[in-house]
Each structure stands twice: as C-alpha cells, then as structure tokens.
Amino acid sequence: MSYASAPDEAVFCVDKLLEYMGQDEKALNTVVKIVRDGIGPGIEPLNLAGEAIRDGKLMEARRILHNLRGSIGNLGAKRFVAASLALELALQEGRIVEIPILFTALEGELKLVHDHAGAWLDQHSGRAAVR
C-alpha cells in the first residue's frame, strides 16, 4: 500500500502517544501542547524548503524537510513521513524531474495533517480559545 492510499489513522494519530503517557488529564494536556507545537509553524517550513530547492540549495532543503519530518512525525503522521522521505531521497539522489511532483504530494499531506490535527485540537482542547 502506498502512503497515499493509507488509512486516515496514518494521516494523524496521537492515540499511541496518549497511551504511552498514561491517558490521563496530564497526558492529554502534554499531547495538546505537542500537537500545537507541531502544527504551530504552519506551512512556513515547507515554504522555506521550496525556496531552497528553487535556489538550488538541495542540502538545505533536505535539512529543513528532515526537521519538519521529525516534528510532524511525532503526531503519528505516517503518510507525511513517507512523502517527506520520498522527497528527501529524490533531493539526495538528484532526481530533479521528480521533485515538483513529490513536493506537491508532501504539501498535500501537510495540509491533511494540519486539518486532522486542528480537528483533534478542537475536540480535545478548545483550540479556538487559544488562537
């Protein structure tokens, strides 16, 4: 199964993180903070990676994507992680023709993560109150 056909749980799922932390009020508050911090930068890191790619700074783009993959990966975003790894590998191997397609796919996955994480925050913490 490709990352694009993976189930919604692969888009965003912090259930295991909550379980690992004890599934109590304190754990929920901690996970809410992790989710907020994870999606807080929005699409800016991806925009920076795109600028680096356009400027031919492929190593810089890979570094940005690697860091973004780490923070978003903490949110159980398996599809995003797979898409990011595909783009990072294409950058590393100089597969220039594939980069725009992979970048667009990653952009879509990041939007899905933000949508799912936002809905989760709305349900678990009243996100609108802290914007």
Helices and strands as residue ranges (DSSP letters): G 3-5, G 8-10, H 15-21, H 25-39, H 44-54, H 58-73, H 78-93, G 96-98, H 99-125, G 127-130
